[in-house]
Every structure is written in structure tokens, then in C-alpha cells.
Amino acid sequence: MRRGYVGIGTVVLTAIWLTGCNSSNFSPPTELIAATSGSSQSAQVNMPFSVPLVATVTMGGQPVSGAFVVFTAPSSGASGTFSNGTNTETDTTGSNGVVTSSTFTANGTIGAVALTASVAGVTATTMFSLTNTSGPPASITATSGSLQSATIGTAFGAPLVATVVDANQYPVNGVTVTFAAPANGPSGVFANTTTTDTETTNANGVATSTTLTANGTTGSYSVGATVAGVATAASFSLSNVAGALVSITATIGTPQSVTVNRPFANVLVATVVNGNQQPVSGVQVTFTAPATGASGTFANGTTLDTETTNASGVATSTTFTANGGVGTYTVTATVPSGAEPANFSLTNTAINFAFYVSGLEAINGGSNFYGLAGSVQVDGNGDVLGGEQDYNDGIGVLSPQPSGDAILPETGALTVDSSTGLGTLVLTTNNTSVGVNGVETLAVQFVNANHALIVQFDGSATSSGSMDAQTLSSTLNDGNYAFTLSGVDTAYLPIVFGGVFSVSSSGTALSGTYDVDDAGATVTPTLGTSFSGTISAPDAFGRGTITGAIGISLNYYEVGPEAIRIIDVDSTDAGIGSVFGQGTGTFSNGSLGATVFGVQSNSLGSLFAAAGMFTVPTSGTLSGVADVDEFDNDVIVTDAAISGTYTVASNGYGSLTIAQGDLGDVSVLGIYSTDPNLNLNDPNNTTSGLGGALIADLDGFTLNGTGVLIPQTDTSTASFAGSYAFGAQTFHSPRGAKLGWEFDFVGQGAVSSGALNNASGLLSDPFFIFNATGPDGTDTAKFTGTTTPDPTNAGRYTMKLGITVAADPVNFNTVIYQAGGGQLFWLNADKTDVSVFLGVLEQQGSLVTVPALAKTESAQER
Amino acid sequence: MVAGAHFLLQTSAGLVDASLGRFAFDGRDALTLVAGQQVEATGVVRRIEGAQVFVVRTVEVQGKVYVIRNEHGVAMSPQARGRASNKMDADGGAL
């Protein structure tokens, strides 16, 4: 119906024609239709489009009301229906010329939908462009890439392809698909080197993974492909197969050796390549060490370690630590393909300790001087593998020379408490004159894995000394050295030596200068005597001889390049001491600064001990405080202000004089400077307690001894805390039925707030100075005391040390001098005591690699 | 008090504290004393801790001379006495 339009239009057209047109250009206006809104929409199939289709009809720029507009959608393919259920409907424009369709609903076909709107009777049309889209993902399927195989460590030939469709099986575009391979076992990695990969579907609903590379484990497995909203993943069945062309080689870490119980310097590194010698990444390499015997463990504490090769085909093991067994063995590195294993040749070497003690012998007609030095080799389980030693008591009972005593293999053992470092070392020798029919027992208190304080602990003697890990070499180093030696002369009277010398001719010759204080010879010490001698090469235990020097025959045992123990092996005299390197520098008075010192007679000397500390107000002078207990001279001076002078020559040879009367009879000391980078009490410790000098007391017939000067670096009480190992050699009035005046002890305990509480140790008392000492002359002991800092001398403390053997507590008034937090001297010196001791407290380090960490505290109790 | 053995020596000057050291009664040529026995001792008197002490070097008992300390005052251990005795025998001389 166009009635309304005709009536009105006639009037208008007439007016226009009369006023604005001529007969030649007049053309009646036509109706136009344009899409106003609703185009460019999308809707999921079978779902309504969100807005209706709107068109506007105009004629001559004016809206046409009442015009009939026909909306027509495709009759097939992607299309839809209006509310009348068909693909077309007719609507009428309003007064504004606008016509609006009913809701248009997409049919079930995805794709572009071209709708037209036309005015009835007019050719003009307009177009609406709509799109029927797919629905949400309804399923995902593995389209291709499944059922592939790849050689381990190589890429699969085809990517994994998954297709996502909606409920109508229409592909879903633009959704994320996640491909996930197994995290363990047979699997593979995508281009991102992980086991997962995310990709987006294309217009076909297809997602394609990056390249998947098989890992090093053979076997079948599934890779899943998932998409959000779909419960069931697509699954790709894949298989890693062995590749005969993959090979593995040991690249780093073979051969190498390490001392038992210690980590190897290099981790084990294997490289995996394919047949083209190209590195293969992602291959699992399994390092396997022997399950028994000489072997070791990886960081996981087991003999197995599995690592994956990196992009360079390299697999690197965790740290490998030797066990206690000694020997060479093979650690293999294998790959799942079964390629020939890579072999790492590793060796666990035994640990050698040099030991030396001196004291008082209780057998062989003693009390005699007692000196013992040797080397013992143990495995990481503490089993003794062999060794050598020299023993001398100065009365003609000594180890045969030149062989010395053999320490027999497999009959002795080092047994140490893992928490305290306290234990025993039993040595079976071929010399029945030592120990108990040739079996010696030493109490050992480890300070760290390389150093222990030791005492004889079998009733045959009592003595104190040190045991230190050896670094063996085939010759002694040329260079400069300092030494002291203390013992008895041919008249069985005390004698001490001190001096400096140079080793030359590739470790075979020495020459130098020495002092000697010989109570059996001259009235005053003989100073500055030149000497020379010949050195033999050390044997496999670091043992050698020094002949022609200082008038006695010496054997030596290497501790390391700058530490050597020496023992007099003459049948008519005896002595024991140490040699330390002097480093490469020269010395002067400036070599001495703030210093702590300790000096003590030997057990057959005029018994005394002294300790103190001093500063150097001006070069060549000293001022400080010290204590001395001259047991035999009955001179006891405590908390004494001391002053004096000293000189040190460029070769480290010097002397120190304490003003007469300041420190009893202690006045003249020889100084023999040592390497400032050397710890004299712990020669393997290269980080603390460094520097100083050997000293010899040279006060004539009634007083001589040996000791050390140590730089004083830290006097704070806060530093004197932690776990300490300690020991001391004690001279005491004889109390037992057998004449003997010495007991020795080692132990360990914590110092906290200045208190040493219930420290425990082992005490050697073959002369039964303690009432309750066990019948074999040895026992356990408890140590308790509280330090009191000297208010006027920082670094000096006093302490009443209680030593309890069974129920037999005895107090010892003690003074402590602190060189640093790691190293202190303690001296028993008191007018009410009938004893004197000198010893050390050394802060404990790690005990992890100490051999034979097997004995428990309870097992050690007697 | 000097460590080791002591005995009280009655002299014309009164009682004297005599120090014999650690070794006098032990080992070879050990000293034997009986209370009331007449002895002859040589040595030096030292003042130690405020008291007079006779530091004995030799003791002669019934004609036998026991060397307690050597000529330098060093206490003679049994081994030292033995060495000294052996040396004296070898030298054919007296101490």
C-alpha cells in the first residue's frame, strides 16, 4: 500500500516542478535504502545476533515513512532466520524512514552471511554482512603426530597436531591448546626445552606443536593435548627408542685421586653425542659408583646420580666424595640406549699422619725420658695400613736403626667419636720394648680433620704431642728452617737445642747456627755454633735421616713442606723436636709484635713451665705480663710484669732477654723465627694462628726448655668461645708407689660465657697421681672451670680447672693467655699446687673428614 | 717448699730442712736413710718462699757417697747417676 505517499507526494512534486525545474532536467526522485546498523556482527551458530538489522529509506534526502522493506537472508549455507522462522521478512519504515528487523538467529552453518534489505518496488538494496561462528570447544583430537618413534635424544619427525571442534564439529579458531609430555621417565622436550608447549588453533581449529625431542629414556608414553572446557584430552602415543649411534665419554674428572673421606676436586662430566658426533641434549646419564669397597657417594648420599645432558650434550655429576676405602675404582656413566659406558678412574688414597710425643716412660726401668715419632697410614675407616716409627728413652732402649720400628698393617685402628673428635689410635709395632708388648695406644683429640692433640695412653709412658696429616714429597725443600729439640744428653741431664739452618743441594745438605743449653756439659749455654749435616731423602712415610748435625743422629718425619718432626736416635742420649720453614722473607726486630709465648722443660729437665704475653713498645724492647712455675727450683711467679729486650737477625736467629727477676729464673730465650704464614701448633692450618717463632729457654743448668712465640691478634673475651680441643703435659709431685711425676691429658668441650663445663677427655696417669686412675694407668676425665678475665691485661685469664677422674676431683689454678680466639695457652702455676702444666686450647674446626668417625660417646666411656 | 723428698737434719746449728729432690730414693744408687742415723751432707742453703732450705748435693751415709745433685745443682735422676757412675768407672776416677 502506498496510499499515503501518493497523496502527499503529489502536492510536493507539483510545487517543486513549478518553481525549480524545467521540462528538460526534471527527474522524479527515487527511494534509497541504506544499512544503518546491525552489520558486521558475529554470532555462534544457532544463536541470535545481538542486535537487529536496521535500514533507513529516504527519497530526495527525506525519510520515507511507510515504505515496505524486505530483509532477505541466503536461503542456504550460512544464513539464519528471522522471528517468523524464515530467511526473509518485510518491515515498514517509520516516520523517520527507519526500519528494524526482528531478531536474526544464525543457522547451524558457520560462515559469512550476506543479508539484503530492499524496498519493495524499488531496485535499491543494501547489504548486511554477518558471520555465523563456531561454538565453544567441544572436543579435541590428535590429528597427526601420534604413533611416532624417535631415537633417544633426537627430535621426532613430525610435530603433534590437534584439532579443536565445537559441538557441531565445527573447528574452533583462536583457542589455546596445551601439549604436555610426561615429567619423568620416557618423555621428550619441546623447542622451549620443557615438557609443555602451548599453541593457538587456526581457522581450521588446528594447533601444531613445536618440535618434540625424545629424552634419554627409552619407552612408550603419551603426550596429551588439552583445551579449556574440554574434559577429554587428545592423546599422542609416542615412543623413545634406543639409538645405537649415541655414545658417551668421560670428559672431565678422570683420572683423579683424593684422600679418603674427602670430596674429589672435580665433579664428573660426561658428554653424549650422536652418530654424527653432534651433542645430544636431554639424555639422562646415570653415574654409578661401586656399591662396596673403595668408592664414594654423590651429593644425594648414594652411589647413584642421574643427570640430564644440556644443549652441549654435557651431563655433570654432583660433588663426589670418597668413602673410607682405599684403592682405585671405576665410576661409570651410562645412557639408556645402552651405549658403551664412560669410565671415570678414581682413587681414594690413604691418609698419613705424622705423630710425635715426648714425656716420661713408665717401663724399661723408668721413669725415663720418652720420645716417640712416626708416621701411620690409615684408611677412611680408621684401619691402620702401616707405618714407621722411632722411639728412644735415652737409656739404650730404642728402635733399631736405621730401620726403625714397623707399624704393622691391619692390626691397629683409629677410632674417633664423630661429635667430639676424641678417640684412640692403636698401633701394633714389631718392637716389644714399646707400649704393651709392642702395642701402643695413643689418645687422640682431633682439632680438625688434619690435626690432633695426642698423649700416650697405654700405661707404658705418659707424654704429649701432636698428630698431623702428612703431605709427602720425595725430597725436603731447599730453603731456610728453624728448629728446637729437647731431651737428655749422654749424662741423662736435660739438654735443649735451638737454631736456624738452610737446606740446599735439592734437600740433601744443611748448614746453620744453633744454640745449646746442656745441663751436663758447660756452665752456660753455648750460643751461635755453626753446624752442617747431611739429609737423606724421605721414604714413603716421610721418614729420613739427618746426620752430622749438632752432634747427634736425627731421624725426621715430614708433616709437610714446612713442618718436620725430628727425633734423636742415638743410644746414649735422646730428644725430640720440630723443624719449621722460615718462608721466603727475611726477619728483623720488626718481625715481633704483640706476642703470646709458652715454654716448658722436658720431662727429665728441671721441671718448669712459663707463659705470658708482651707488646713491643719500641722495636727491640718488650713489656708485658707472664707467669712461671719452676717446679724443681721452687720458684713461682704469677701475674708478673715483665720487660726486656730482643734482637732478631735477618736469618731469623735471635734472642730475647727478660729482665732478671721479672719472671723467676726465666730470662734468656733463643728466638728462631718461622714462616709468618705458618701455624706452629697446627701446621696444616693455613688460615689462622699464623706466624711466630720457636724459642728455647737458655738459662743454664737449672732451667732449660723449648716453646713457641705466637702473634697475639685478638684479645677479646667474645672470641674465646666455641668448641675447643685441649691438652696439657703436667708435672706433679709423685704420689703413687712408682716414682713418676707426670700425667697428660687431652679433651674437648665448649667454652660459653667464659665457662668450660663438663668437658670430657682422656687422661694418661701411669704413675697414679690420681687416686682413681684405672689399673692400666689410663682413664676418662671430666674438666670444668670458669675463666675470669684479667681486668688489667686483656687476653689473660685465670681459671680454677677441675679435673675429675671417677670421683676424684682435683683443682688446678690455671692462667690462660689468648693469642686469638682459635689458639690459647694454659699454664698451671700456683703456689698452693704441687704441679705445673702447660698446654694449648685450640678451637675446633670441621671433623667431617676425620677417619674412623664411628665410635659413639657411650662406647668410649669406660 | 722444694718439690721432692726432704729430711730434717739435726745439726749443731739446729734443725735444717734438707731437700733431696725427686730422685734420691729411686733407682740405682738410691739413698737409704734411717732416722737417727749420722750422715754428712754437702750443698747450699737457699732461701725459698721465706724459709731456709738446704739444697743437698751429696749425702754420705756409712762411708758411701750418694750424689743427689751434680756440681751444677741439677737433680740427678737414677739414669743420670748411672751414667755418672759408668763414666767414673771408665775414667777410673772419683766423682
Boltz contact constraints between the chains, C-beta under 6 A:
constraints:
  - contact:
      token1: [A, 395]
      token2: [B, 79]
      max_distance: 6.0
  - contact:
      token1: [A, 491]
      token2: [B, 80]
      max_distance: 6.0
  - contact:
      token1: [A, 491]
      token2: [B, 83]
      max_distance: 6.0
  - contact:
      token1: [A, 492]
      token2: [B, 77]
      max_distance: 6.0
  - contact:
      token1: [A, 492]
      token2: [B, 79]
      max_distance: 6.0
  - contact:
      token1: [A, 492]
      token2: [B, 80]
      max_distance: 6.0
  - contact:
      token1: [A, 492]
      token2: [B, 83]
      max_distance: 6.0
  - contact:
      token1: [A, 493]
      token2: [B, 74]
      max_distance: 6.0
  - contact:
      token1: [A, 493]
      token2: [B, 80]
      max_distance: 6.0
  - contact:
      token1: [A, 519]
      token2: [B, 74]
      max_distance: 6.0
  - contact:
      token1: [A, 631]
      token2: [B, 3]
      max_distance: 6.0
  - contact:
      token1: [A, 634]
      token2: [B, 2]
      max_distance: 6.0
  - contact:
      token1: [A, 634]
      token2: [B, 48]
      max_distance: 6.0
  - contact:
      token1: [A, 701]
      token2: [B, 72]
      max_distance: 6.0
  - contact:
      token1: [A, 701]
      token2: [B, 74]
      max_distance: 6.0
  - contact:
      token1: [A, 702]
      token2: [B, 73]
      max_distance: 6.0
  - contact:
      token1: [A, 733]
      token2: [B, 3]
      max_distance: 6.0
  - contact:
      token1: [A, 739]
      token2: [B, 26]
      max_distance: 6.0
